[in-house]
Amino acid sequence: MQRPVKPVRRYDSRGRREQARRNGLAVLEAGQHLFIANGYAATTIADIATAAGVSVETVYKAFGNKPGLVRAIHDRALAGGEPVPAYQRSDEMRAGEPDPRRVVQEWASLATEVMPRVAPILLLVRSAAASTLELAVLWEELEDQRLERMTHNAGHLSDGGHLRTGRTLEQARDVLWAYTSPELYERLVLRQGWPLKDYGRFVSEGIVAALLRG
């Protein structure tokens, strides 16, 4: 009597990708919580894996090491709270908005969305950079990345002829870099308790006053 042939089980790649996505998200959320609550040095990959409900190997496979995980947490926070990343929304808005004041107001609005997410991570990296070489390197990379973005934005104001007389591209870049710094957010919002709307208005009005033609 011939035995029945067992059906071939199809490899469920979609299910595996979805599980990997959920695992990665759990690691990012657990890592962010533990790093901010306990500090960089005191938080281990094993701690994060336990909190995320995954294996240590899963964390290393997805993010490489602790600095790699911190970078991934930063990049996720920098994207903001919507499906389209904040930097992409900023570029699309800027391309379609002729009024430089409206552009600056929208930049400030994006800052109120992104800063509560990304500033704690940047401040964590800055603090850990004093004692950890890998985080010192990461801090410089993230600051250079932010400076490059502000150069890009300053170029838009300069190319459009919107800068006040005497303001150079480099000065515009530095003003934007200062007003979007995690340190400003830390002082006004985290330390002094400013509401986000007041912080956003301060950023917008300060940039307009410092850079744009009257």
C-alpha positions as CSV (number, residue, x, y, z in Angstrom):
1,M,0.0,0.0,0.0
2,Q,1.4,3.4,-1.0
3,R,1.9,5.9,1.8
4,P,0.2,9.3,1.3
5,V,2.6,12.0,0.1
6,K,3.0,14.7,2.7
7,P,2.3,18.2,1.3
8,V,5.3,20.4,0.9
9,R,5.4,23.2,3.5
10,R,5.9,26.6,1.9
11,Y,8.5,28.8,3.5
12,D,6.7,31.7,5.1
13,S,9.1,34.5,4.3
14,R,6.4,37.2,4.9
15,G,5.7,35.9,8.4
16,R,9.4,35.8,9.2
17,R,9.9,39.3,8.0
18,E,7.0,40.5,10.1
19,Q,8.3,38.8,13.2
20,A,11.7,40.3,12.6
21,R,10.1,43.7,12.3
22,R,8.2,43.3,15.5
23,N,11.3,42.0,17.3
24,G,13.3,45.0,16.0
25,L,10.7,47.5,17.2
26,A,10.5,45.8,20.6
27,V,14.3,46.1,20.9
28,L,14.3,49.8,19.9
29,E,11.6,50.6,22.4
30,A,13.2,48.6,25.2
31,G,16.6,50.0,24.5
32,Q,15.4,53.6,24.5
33,H,13.6,53.1,27.8
34,L,16.5,51.4,29.5
35,F,19.3,53.7,28.1
36,I,17.4,56.8,29.3
37,A,16.3,55.4,32.6
38,N,19.7,53.8,33.6
39,G,22.3,55.4,31.4
40,Y,24.4,54.0,28.6
41,A,27.1,52.3,30.6
42,A,24.8,50.6,33.1
43,T,22.5,49.1,30.3
44,T,23.6,45.9,28.8
45,I,22.5,44.1,25.6
46,A,21.3,41.3,27.8
47,D,19.1,43.8,29.8
48,I,17.6,45.0,26.5
49,A,17.0,41.6,25.1
50,T,15.2,40.5,28.3
51,A,13.0,43.6,28.3
52,A,12.2,43.1,24.6
53,G,11.5,39.4,25.0
54,V,14.1,38.3,22.4
55,S,17.5,36.6,22.5
56,V,20.8,38.4,22.9
57,E,21.7,37.0,19.5
58,T,18.7,38.7,18.0
59,V,19.8,42.1,19.2
60,Y,23.3,41.7,17.9
61,K,22.1,40.4,14.6
62,A,19.8,43.3,14.0
63,F,21.9,46.2,15.4
64,G,25.5,45.0,15.7
65,N,26.4,46.4,19.1
66,K,25.4,49.0,21.7
67,P,26.5,52.0,19.6
68,G,24.7,50.6,16.6
69,L,21.5,50.2,18.6
70,V,21.8,53.8,19.9
71,R,22.2,55.0,16.4
72,A,19.1,53.1,15.3
73,I,17.1,54.5,18.2
74,H,18.3,58.0,17.2
75,D,17.4,57.6,13.6
76,R,13.9,56.3,14.5
77,A,13.3,59.3,16.8
78,L,14.6,61.8,14.2
79,A,12.0,60.6,11.7
80,G,9.2,61.9,13.9
81,G,5.8,60.5,14.6
82,E,4.4,60.0,11.1
83,P,4.9,57.4,8.4
84,V,6.8,59.9,6.2
85,P,10.1,60.9,7.9
86,A,10.3,64.5,9.2
87,Y,13.2,65.4,6.9
88,Q,11.3,64.3,3.8
89,R,8.2,66.3,4.9
90,S,10.4,69.3,5.5
91,D,11.9,69.1,2.0
92,E,8.5,68.7,0.4
93,M,7.1,71.6,2.3
94,R,10.0,73.9,1.6
95,A,9.8,73.1,-2.2
96,G,6.2,74.2,-2.3
97,E,6.1,77.2,0.0
98,P,7.3,80.5,-1.4
99,D,7.0,82.5,1.9
100,P,10.3,82.1,3.9
101,R,8.5,82.9,7.2
102,R,6.1,80.1,6.6
103,V,9.0,77.8,5.9
104,V,10.6,78.8,9.2
105,Q,7.4,78.3,11.0
106,E,7.0,74.8,9.6
107,W,10.6,74.0,10.6
108,A,9.8,75.1,14.1
109,S,6.6,73.0,14.1
110,L,8.6,69.9,13.0
111,A,11.1,70.7,15.9
112,T,8.2,70.5,18.4
113,E,7.4,67.0,16.9
114,V,10.9,65.6,16.7
115,M,12.7,67.1,19.7
116,P,10.7,65.3,22.4
117,R,11.7,62.1,20.7
118,V,15.3,62.7,19.7
119,A,16.7,65.2,22.3
120,P,16.8,62.6,25.1
121,I,18.8,60.3,22.9
122,L,21.2,63.0,21.8
123,L,21.7,64.1,25.4
124,L,22.4,60.5,26.3
125,V,25.0,60.2,23.6
126,R,26.6,63.5,24.7
127,S,26.8,62.4,28.3
128,A,28.3,59.0,27.4
129,A,30.8,60.5,25.0
130,A,32.8,61.8,27.9
131,S,33.8,58.3,28.9
132,T,33.1,56.0,26.0
133,L,35.2,56.4,22.8
134,E,32.6,54.8,20.5
135,L,29.9,57.2,21.8
136,A,32.3,60.1,21.4
137,V,32.7,59.2,17.7
138,L,28.9,58.7,17.4
139,W,28.3,62.1,19.0
140,E,30.6,63.8,16.5
141,E,28.9,62.0,13.6
142,L,25.4,63.0,14.7
143,E,26.4,66.6,15.2
144,D,28.1,66.7,11.8
145,Q,24.9,65.2,10.3
146,R,22.7,67.8,12.0
147,L,25.1,70.6,10.8
148,E,24.9,69.3,7.3
149,R,21.2,69.4,7.4
150,M,21.2,73.0,8.6
151,T,23.6,73.9,5.9
152,H,21.1,72.5,3.4
153,N,18.3,74.6,5.0
154,A,20.4,77.7,5.1
155,G,21.2,77.3,1.5
156,H,17.5,77.4,0.7
157,L,17.1,80.8,2.4
158,S,20.3,82.1,0.8
159,D,19.5,81.0,-2.7
160,G,16.1,82.5,-2.4
161,G,17.5,85.9,-1.4
162,H,15.7,85.7,1.9
163,L,18.7,86.4,4.2
164,R,18.9,89.9,5.8
165,T,21.7,92.1,4.6
166,G,25.1,91.1,6.0
167,R,24.1,87.5,6.9
168,T,26.3,84.9,5.3
169,L,25.4,81.3,4.5
170,E,27.7,80.1,7.3
171,Q,26.1,82.4,9.8
172,A,22.6,81.2,8.7
173,R,23.7,77.6,9.1
174,D,25.0,78.2,12.6
175,V,21.8,80.1,13.7
176,L,19.7,77.2,12.5
177,W,22.1,74.7,14.1
178,A,21.8,76.6,17.5
179,Y,18.1,76.9,17.5
180,T,17.6,73.2,16.7
181,S,20.1,72.0,19.3
182,P,19.2,69.5,22.0
183,E,20.7,71.8,24.5
184,L,18.2,74.6,23.8
185,Y,15.3,72.1,24.1
186,E,16.9,70.7,27.3
187,R,17.1,74.2,28.9
188,L,13.7,75.5,27.9
189,V,11.5,72.5,27.9
190,L,13.1,69.9,30.1
191,R,14.6,72.2,32.8
192,Q,12.3,75.2,32.7
193,G,9.1,73.5,31.8
194,W,8.2,75.5,28.7
195,P,5.2,74.1,26.8
196,L,6.1,72.8,23.4
197,K,4.0,75.5,21.6
198,D,6.0,78.2,23.4
199,Y,9.3,76.5,22.6
200,G,8.2,76.2,18.9
201,R,7.2,79.9,18.8
202,F,10.6,80.9,20.4
203,V,12.5,78.9,17.8
204,S,10.4,80.3,14.9
205,E,10.6,84.0,16.1
206,G,14.3,83.7,16.9
207,I,15.2,82.4,13.5
208,V,13.1,84.9,11.7
209,A,14.5,87.8,13.7
210,A,18.1,86.6,13.2
211,L,18.1,85.7,9.6
212,L,15.2,87.0,7.4
213,R,14.8,90.3,5.7
214,G,12.4,92.7,7.4
